[in-house]
Amino acid sequence: MKDVLLNVGTIVKAEIGEEIHTILIIGKRQVKEYKNSYDNEYSYKALDYIGVQLPDGIEEGIYHFNHLDIAEIIYERHVEQ
């Protein structure tokens, strides 16, 4: 079965917030925990990818985003089956 998500190691331009960032994908199919501002309860959100901004790497933080946030694929890493 073919995976519809991009492989780890792929570099993309993704819209996160209102800015476009160059991101190296370091994981996929992520679940992020966050605290609701209105009731202080914790919730979980499933996201397609986790990545780091290039060229700064993890020093600038980790980004969680979905496939629909990708504006451009700069480099697609292929994995042989």
Backbone atoms as SQL, in Angstrom:
CREATE TABLE atoms (id INTEGER PRIMARY KEY, chain TEXT, resi INTEGER, resn TEXT, atom TEXT, x REAL, y REAL, z REAL);
INSERT INTO atoms VALUES
  (1, 'A', 1, 'MET', 'N', 0.842, -1.182, 0.000),
  (2, 'A', 1, 'MET', 'CA', 0.000, 0.000, 0.000),
  (3, 'A', 1, 'MET', 'C', 0.881, 1.237, 0.000),
  (4, 'A', 2, 'LYS', 'N', 0.629, 2.151, -0.912),
  (5, 'A', 2, 'LYS', 'CA', 1.426, 3.366, -1.047),
  (6, 'A', 2, 'LYS', 'C', 1.023, 4.379, 0.013),
  (7, 'A', 3, 'ASP', 'N', 2.028, 4.964, 0.661),
  (8, 'A', 3, 'ASP', 'CA', 1.802, 5.999, 1.667),
  (9, 'A', 3, 'ASP', 'C', 1.533, 7.315, 0.948),
  (10, 'A', 4, 'VAL', 'N', 0.514, 8.033, 1.341),
  (11, 'A', 4, 'VAL', 'CA', 0.180, 9.291, 0.687),
  (12, 'A', 4, 'VAL', 'C', 0.943, 10.471, 1.276),
  (13, 'A', 5, 'LEU', 'N', 1.573, 10.284, 2.441),
  (14, 'A', 5, 'LEU', 'CA', 2.352, 11.350, 3.054),
  (15, 'A', 5, 'LEU', 'C', 3.779, 11.329, 2.520),
  (16, 'A', 6, 'LEU', 'N', 4.428, 12.481, 2.579),
  (17, 'A', 6, 'LEU', 'CA', 5.817, 12.602, 2.150),
  (18, 'A', 6, 'LEU', 'C', 6.741, 11.898, 3.138),
  (19, 'A', 7, 'ASN', 'N', 7.893, 11.472, 2.663),
  (20, 'A', 7, 'ASN', 'CA', 8.841, 10.744, 3.494),
  (21, 'A', 7, 'ASN', 'C', 9.629, 11.670, 4.412),
  (22, 'A', 8, 'VAL', 'N', 10.080, 11.115, 5.527),
  (23, 'A', 8, 'VAL', 'CA', 11.004, 11.813, 6.412),
  (24, 'A', 8, 'VAL', 'C', 12.248, 12.154, 5.598),
  (25, 'A', 9, 'GLY', 'N', 12.766, 13.369, 5.764),
  (26, 'A', 9, 'GLY', 'CA', 13.910, 13.828, 4.990),
  (27, 'A', 9, 'GLY', 'C', 13.531, 14.725, 3.829),
  (28, 'A', 10, 'THR', 'N', 12.239, 14.843, 3.551),
  (29, 'A', 10, 'THR', 'CA', 11.754, 15.723, 2.498),
  (30, 'A', 10, 'THR', 'C', 11.790, 17.166, 2.996),
  (31, 'A', 11, 'ILE', 'N', 12.118, 18.098, 2.100),
  (32, 'A', 11, 'ILE', 'CA', 12.162, 19.523, 2.431),
  (33, 'A', 11, 'ILE', 'C', 11.013, 20.213, 1.710),
  (34, 'A', 12, 'VAL', 'N', 10.238, 20.992, 2.474),
  (35, 'A', 12, 'VAL', 'CA', 9.059, 21.664, 1.914),
  (36, 'A', 12, 'VAL', 'C', 9.019, 23.120, 2.354),
  (37, 'A', 13, 'LYS', 'N', 8.229, 23.900, 1.636),
  (38, 'A', 13, 'LYS', 'CA', 7.829, 25.221, 2.107),
  (39, 'A', 13, 'LYS', 'C', 6.406, 25.052, 2.605),
  (40, 'A', 14, 'ALA', 'N', 6.174, 25.397, 3.873),
  (41, 'A', 14, 'ALA', 'CA', 4.858, 25.195, 4.478),
  (42, 'A', 14, 'ALA', 'C', 4.381, 26.498, 5.111),
  (43, 'A', 15, 'GLU', 'N', 3.083, 26.739, 4.994),
  (44, 'A', 15, 'GLU', 'CA', 2.475, 27.907, 5.619),
  (45, 'A', 15, 'GLU', 'C', 2.088, 27.535, 7.046),
  (46, 'A', 16, 'ILE', 'N', 2.792, 28.146, 7.992),
  (47, 'A', 16, 'ILE', 'CA', 2.541, 27.902, 9.407),
  (48, 'A', 16, 'ILE', 'C', 2.217, 29.244, 10.029),
  (49, 'A', 17, 'GLY', 'N', 1.007, 29.363, 10.556),
  (50, 'A', 17, 'GLY', 'CA', 0.535, 30.680, 10.961),
  (51, 'A', 17, 'GLY', 'C', 0.277, 31.482, 9.698),
  (52, 'A', 18, 'GLU', 'N', 0.865, 32.641, 9.612),
  (53, 'A', 18, 'GLU', 'CA', 0.712, 33.453, 8.404),
  (54, 'A', 18, 'GLU', 'C', 2.016, 33.573, 7.632),
  (55, 'A', 19, 'GLU', 'N', 3.017, 32.760, 7.999),
  (56, 'A', 19, 'GLU', 'CA', 4.318, 32.827, 7.357),
  (57, 'A', 19, 'GLU', 'C', 4.636, 31.531, 6.636),
  (58, 'A', 20, 'ILE', 'N', 5.473, 31.643, 5.599),
  (59, 'A', 20, 'ILE', 'CA', 5.972, 30.476, 4.878),
  (60, 'A', 20, 'ILE', 'C', 7.352, 30.151, 5.436),
  (61, 'A', 21, 'HIS', 'N', 7.555, 28.896, 5.834),
  (62, 'A', 21, 'HIS', 'CA', 8.823, 28.445, 6.387),
  (63, 'A', 21, 'HIS', 'C', 9.365, 27.307, 5.533),
  (64, 'A', 22, 'THR', 'N', 10.694, 27.219, 5.438),
  (65, 'A', 22, 'THR', 'CA', 11.337, 26.073, 4.806),
  (66, 'A', 22, 'THR', 'C', 11.567, 25.040, 5.905),
  (67, 'A', 23, 'ILE', 'N', 10.963, 23.863, 5.740),
  (68, 'A', 23, 'ILE', 'CA', 10.910, 22.853, 6.794),
  (69, 'A', 23, 'ILE', 'C', 11.492, 21.526, 6.305),
  (70, 'A', 24, 'LEU', 'N', 12.300, 20.908, 7.152),
  (71, 'A', 24, 'LEU', 'CA', 12.764, 19.541, 6.943),
  (72, 'A', 24, 'LEU', 'C', 11.843, 18.624, 7.741),
  (73, 'A', 25, 'ILE', 'N', 11.170, 17.703, 7.068),
  (74, 'A', 25, 'ILE', 'CA', 10.264, 16.773, 7.742),
  (75, 'A', 25, 'ILE', 'C', 11.092, 15.747, 8.519),
  (76, 'A', 26, 'ILE', 'N', 10.847, 15.664, 9.846),
  (77, 'A', 26, 'ILE', 'CA', 11.574, 14.710, 10.689),
  (78, 'A', 26, 'ILE', 'C', 10.662, 13.624, 11.260),
  (79, 'A', 27, 'GLY', 'N', 9.357, 13.727, 11.007),
  (80, 'A', 27, 'GLY', 'CA', 8.416, 12.712, 11.474),
  (81, 'A', 27, 'GLY', 'C', 7.068, 12.911, 10.825),
  (82, 'A', 28, 'LYS', 'N', 6.262, 11.878, 10.868),
  (83, 'A', 28, 'LYS', 'CA', 4.905, 12.000, 10.315),
  (84, 'A', 28, 'LYS', 'C', 3.924, 11.230, 11.167),
  (85, 'A', 29, 'ARG', 'N', 2.648, 11.584, 10.984),
  (86, 'A', 29, 'ARG', 'CA', 1.552, 11.019, 11.784),
  (87, 'A', 29, 'ARG', 'C', 1.782, 11.290, 13.264),
  (88, 'A', 30, 'GLN', 'N', 1.729, 12.543, 13.616),
  (89, 'A', 30, 'GLN', 'CA', 2.011, 13.001, 14.970),
  (90, 'A', 30, 'GLN', 'C', 0.727, 13.339, 15.716),
  (91, 'A', 31, 'VAL', 'N', 0.752, 13.183, 17.035),
  (92, 'A', 31, 'VAL', 'CA', -0.352, 13.612, 17.893),
  (93, 'A', 31, 'VAL', 'C', 0.220, 14.659, 18.842),
  (94, 'A', 32, 'LYS', 'N', -0.382, 15.843, 18.825),
  (95, 'A', 32, 'LYS', 'CA', 0.102, 16.947, 19.647),
  (96, 'A', 32, 'LYS', 'C', -0.897, 17.220, 20.773),
  (97, 'A', 33, 'GLU', 'N', -0.377, 17.373, 21.980),
  (98, 'A', 33, 'GLU', 'CA', -1.204, 17.711, 23.129),
  (99, 'A', 33, 'GLU', 'C', -1.179, 19.238, 23.304),
  (100, 'A', 34, 'TYR', 'N', -2.332, 19.833, 23.548),
  (101, 'A', 34, 'TYR', 'CA', -2.380, 21.258, 23.803),
  (102, 'A', 34, 'TYR', 'C', -3.455, 21.561, 24.827),
  (103, 'A', 35, 'LYS', 'N', -3.315, 22.698, 25.465),
  (104, 'A', 35, 'LYS', 'CA', -4.250, 23.109, 26.514),
  (105, 'A', 35, 'LYS', 'C', -5.247, 24.106, 25.922),
  (106, 'A', 36, 'ASN', 'N', -6.531, 23.828, 26.125),
  (107, 'A', 36, 'ASN', 'CA', -7.561, 24.748, 25.648),
  (108, 'A', 36, 'ASN', 'C', -7.534, 26.032, 26.465),
  (109, 'A', 37, 'SER', 'N', -7.606, 27.159, 25.808),
  (110, 'A', 37, 'SER', 'CA', -7.548, 28.438, 26.517),
  (111, 'A', 37, 'SER', 'C', -8.857, 28.759, 27.248),
  (112, 'A', 38, 'TYR', 'N', -9.955, 28.182, 26.805),
  (113, 'A', 38, 'TYR', 'CA', -11.246, 28.533, 27.399),
  (114, 'A', 38, 'TYR', 'C', -11.593, 27.720, 28.645),
  (115, 'A', 39, 'ASP', 'N', -11.050, 26.511, 28.797),
  (116, 'A', 39, 'ASP', 'CA', -11.397, 25.714, 29.984),
  (117, 'A', 39, 'ASP', 'C', -10.189, 25.038, 30.643),
  (118, 'A', 40, 'ASN', 'N', -8.985, 25.338, 30.136),
  (119, 'A', 40, 'ASN', 'CA', -7.740, 24.788, 30.670),
  (120, 'A', 40, 'ASN', 'C', -7.680, 23.258, 30.665),
  (121, 'A', 41, 'GLU', 'N', -8.490, 22.621, 29.858),
  (122, 'A', 41, 'GLU', 'CA', -8.447, 21.171, 29.698),
  (123, 'A', 41, 'GLU', 'C', -7.473, 20.819, 28.567),
  (124, 'A', 42, 'TYR', 'N', -6.894, 19.642, 28.644),
  (125, 'A', 42, 'TYR', 'CA', -5.976, 19.191, 27.598),
  (126, 'A', 42, 'TYR', 'C', -6.739, 18.455, 26.506),
  (127, 'A', 43, 'SER', 'N', -6.316, 18.694, 25.274),
  (128, 'A', 43, 'SER', 'CA', -6.879, 18.023, 24.108),
  (129, 'A', 43, 'SER', 'C', -5.740, 17.491, 23.259),
  (130, 'A', 44, 'TYR', 'N', -6.090, 16.688, 22.293),
  (131, 'A', 44, 'TYR', 'CA', -5.102, 16.105, 21.394),
  (132, 'A', 44, 'TYR', 'C', -5.525, 16.385, 19.957),
  (133, 'A', 45, 'LYS', 'N', -4.533, 16.636, 19.120),
  (134, 'A', 45, 'LYS', 'CA', -4.800, 16.897, 17.715),
  (135, 'A', 45, 'LYS', 'C', -3.853, 16.054, 16.877),
  (136, 'A', 46, 'ALA', 'N', -4.399, 15.329, 15.915),
  (137, 'A', 46, 'ALA', 'CA', -3.583, 14.531, 15.001),
  (138, 'A', 46, 'ALA', 'C', -3.127, 15.414, 13.851),
  (139, 'A', 47, 'LEU', 'N', -1.827, 15.362, 13.571),
  (140, 'A', 47, 'LEU', 'CA', -1.242, 16.150, 12.495),
  (141, 'A', 47, 'LEU', 'C', -0.417, 15.242, 11.587),
  (142, 'A', 48, 'ASP', 'N', -0.249, 15.677, 10.352),
  (143, 'A', 48, 'ASP', 'CA', 0.451, 14.845, 9.375),
  (144, 'A', 48, 'ASP', 'C', 1.961, 14.813, 9.579),
  (145, 'A', 49, 'TYR', 'N', 2.557, 15.970, 9.928),
  (146, 'A', 49, 'TYR', 'CA', 4.020, 16.063, 9.957),
  (147, 'A', 49, 'TYR', 'C', 4.530, 16.814, 11.172),
  (148, 'A', 50, 'ILE', 'N', 5.807, 16.561, 11.476),
  (149, 'A', 50, 'ILE', 'CA', 6.578, 17.343, 12.427),
  (150, 'A', 50, 'ILE', 'C', 7.889, 17.662, 11.710),
  (151, 'A', 51, 'GLY', 'N', 8.368, 18.897, 11.887),
  (152, 'A', 51, 'GLY', 'CA', 9.591, 19.275, 11.190),
  (153, 'A', 51, 'GLY', 'C', 10.335, 20.385, 11.886),
  (154, 'A', 52, 'VAL', 'N', 11.518, 20.675, 11.366),
  (155, 'A', 52, 'VAL', 'CA', 12.346, 21.764, 11.875),
  (156, 'A', 52, 'VAL', 'C', 12.638, 22.730, 10.737),
  (157, 'A', 53, 'GLN', 'N', 12.796, 23.985, 11.106),
  (158, 'A', 53, 'GLN', 'CA', 13.048, 25.026, 10.112),
  (159, 'A', 53, 'GLN', 'C', 14.493, 24.958, 9.636),
  (160, 'A', 54, 'LEU', 'N', 14.689, 25.115, 8.344),
  (161, 'A', 54, 'LEU', 'CA', 16.030, 25.172, 7.772),
  (162, 'A', 54, 'LEU', 'C', 16.421, 26.620, 7.545),
  (163, 'A', 55, 'PRO', 'N', 17.653, 27.017, 7.718),
  (164, 'A', 55, 'PRO', 'CA', 18.806, 26.195, 8.044),
  (165, 'A', 55, 'PRO', 'C', 19.064, 26.084, 9.545),
  (166, 'A', 56, 'ASP', 'N', 18.200, 26.659, 10.375),
  (167, 'A', 56, 'ASP', 'CA', 18.455, 26.767, 11.813),
  (168, 'A', 56, 'ASP', 'C', 18.283, 25.465, 12.572),
  (169, 'A', 57, 'GLY', 'N', 17.466, 24.568, 12.087),
  (170, 'A', 57, 'GLY', 'CA', 17.242, 23.296, 12.765),
  (171, 'A', 57, 'GLY', 'C', 16.392, 23.446, 14.013),
  (172, 'A', 58, 'ILE', 'N', 16.610, 22.584, 14.968),
  (173, 'A', 58, 'ILE', 'CA', 15.765, 22.496, 16.156),
  (174, 'A', 58, 'ILE', 'C', 15.880, 23.730, 17.058),
  (175, 'A', 59, 'GLU', 'N', 16.933, 24.528, 16.871),
  (176, 'A', 59, 'GLU', 'CA', 17.106, 25.733, 17.685),
  (177, 'A', 59, 'GLU', 'C', 15.934, 26.703, 17.542),
  (178, 'A', 60, 'GLU', 'N', 15.293, 26.708, 16.394),
  (179, 'A', 60, 'GLU', 'CA', 14.149, 27.594, 16.160),
  (180, 'A', 60, 'GLU', 'C', 12.824, 26.956, 16.572),
  (181, 'A', 61, 'GLY', 'N', 12.864, 25.735, 17.059),
  (182, 'A', 61, 'GLY', 'CA', 11.647, 25.064, 17.500),
  (183, 'A', 61, 'GLY', 'C', 11.205, 23.981, 16.542),
  (184, 'A', 62, 'ILE', 'N', 10.173, 23.288, 16.963),
  (185, 'A', 62, 'ILE', 'CA', 9.595, 22.198, 16.183),
  (186, 'A', 62, 'ILE', 'C', 8.242, 22.656, 15.655),
  (187, 'A', 63, 'TYR', 'N', 7.975, 22.339, 14.413),
  (188, 'A', 63, 'TYR', 'CA', 6.724, 22.733, 13.775),
  (189, 'A', 63, 'TYR', 'C', 5.869, 21.511, 13.509),
  (190, 'A', 64, 'HIS', 'N', 4.594, 21.608, 13.830),
  (191, 'A', 64, 'HIS', 'CA', 3.607, 20.576, 13.505),
  (192, 'A', 64, 'HIS', 'C', 2.720, 21.152, 12.409),
  (193, 'A', 65, 'PHE', 'N', 2.453, 20.370, 11.371),
  (194, 'A', 65, 'PHE', 'CA', 1.628, 20.882, 10.275),
  (195, 'A', 65, 'PHE', 'C', 0.998, 19.728, 9.506),
  (196, 'A', 66, 'ASN', 'N', 0.023, 20.070, 8.686),
  (197, 'A', 66, 'ASN', 'CA', -0.691, 19.087, 7.872),
  (198, 'A', 66, 'ASN', 'C', -0.268, 19.178, 6.414),
  (199, 'A', 67, 'HIS', 'N', -0.595, 18.154, 5.665),
  (200, 'A', 67, 'HIS', 'CA', -0.223, 18.095, 4.247),
  (201, 'A', 67, 'HIS', 'C', -0.787, 19.301, 3.482),
  (202, 'A', 68, 'LEU', 'N', -1.967, 19.739, 3.839),
  (203, 'A', 68, 'LEU', 'CA', -2.584, 20.874, 3.151),
  (204, 'A', 68, 'LEU', 'C', -1.848, 22.194, 3.388),
  (205, 'A', 69, 'ASP', 'N', -0.986, 22.255, 4.399),
  (206, 'A', 69, 'ASP', 'CA', -0.209, 23.462, 4.679),
  (207, 'A', 69, 'ASP', 'C', 1.010, 23.593, 3.765),
  (208, 'A', 70, 'ILE', 'N', 1.333, 22.558, 3.021),
  (209, 'A', 70, 'ILE', 'CA', 2.517, 22.574, 2.161),
  (210, 'A', 70, 'ILE', 'C', 2.230, 23.391, 0.910),
  (211, 'A', 71, 'ALA', 'N', 3.067, 24.424, 0.703),
  (212, 'A', 71, 'ALA', 'CA', 2.929, 25.286, -0.468),
  (213, 'A', 71, 'ALA', 'C', 3.786, 24.792, -1.631),
  (214, 'A', 72, 'GLU', 'N', 4.934, 24.151, -1.302),
  (215, 'A', 72, 'GLU', 'CA', 5.868, 23.716, -2.338),
  (216, 'A', 72, 'GLU', 'C', 6.758, 22.606, -1.792),
  (217, 'A', 73, 'ILE', 'N', 7.057, 21.630, -2.637),
  (218, 'A', 73, 'ILE', 'CA', 8.018, 20.590, -2.281),
  (219, 'A', 73, 'ILE', 'C', 9.345, 20.980, -2.915),
  (220, 'A', 74, 'ILE', 'N', 10.364, 21.211, -2.079),
  (221, 'A', 74, 'ILE', 'CA', 11.677, 21.616, -2.572),
  (222, 'A', 74, 'ILE', 'C', 12.515, 20.392, -2.931),
  (223, 'A', 75, 'TYR', 'N', 12.519, 19.415, -2.047),
  (224, 'A', 75, 'TYR', 'CA', 13.261, 18.168, -2.270),
  (225, 'A', 75, 'TYR', 'C', 12.431, 17.031, -1.700),
  (226, 'A', 76, 'GLU', 'N', 12.164, 16.032, -2.527),
  (227, 'A', 76, 'GLU', 'CA', 11.395, 14.873, -2.054),
  (228, 'A', 76, 'GLU', 'C', 12.320, 13.673, -1.906),
  (229, 'A', 77, 'ARG', 'N', 12.430, 13.183, -0.686),
  (230, 'A', 77, 'ARG', 'CA', 13.256, 12.007, -0.424),
  (231, 'A', 77, 'ARG', 'C', 12.458, 10.755, -0.782),
  (232, 'A', 78, 'HIS', 'N', 13.049, 9.925, -1.607),
  (233, 'A', 78, 'HIS', 'CA', 12.399, 8.676, -2.003),
  (234, 'A', 78, 'HIS', 'C', 13.007, 7.512, -1.236),
  (235, 'A', 79, 'VAL', 'N', 12.171, 6.602, -0.816),
  (236, 'A', 79, 'VAL', 'CA', 12.603, 5.417, -0.086),
  (237, 'A', 79, 'VAL', 'C', 12.224, 4.208, -0.921),
  (238, 'A', 80, 'GLU', 'N', 13.204, 3.354, -1.171),
  (239, 'A', 80, 'GLU', 'CA', 12.915, 2.138, -1.929),
  (240, 'A', 80, 'GLU', 'C', 12.157, 1.145, -1.071),
  (241, 'A', 81, 'GLN', 'N', 11.196, 0.509, -1.656),
  (242, 'A', 81, 'GLN', 'CA', 10.358, -0.464, -0.934),
  (243, 'A', 81, 'GLN', 'C', 11.019, -1.790, -0.838);
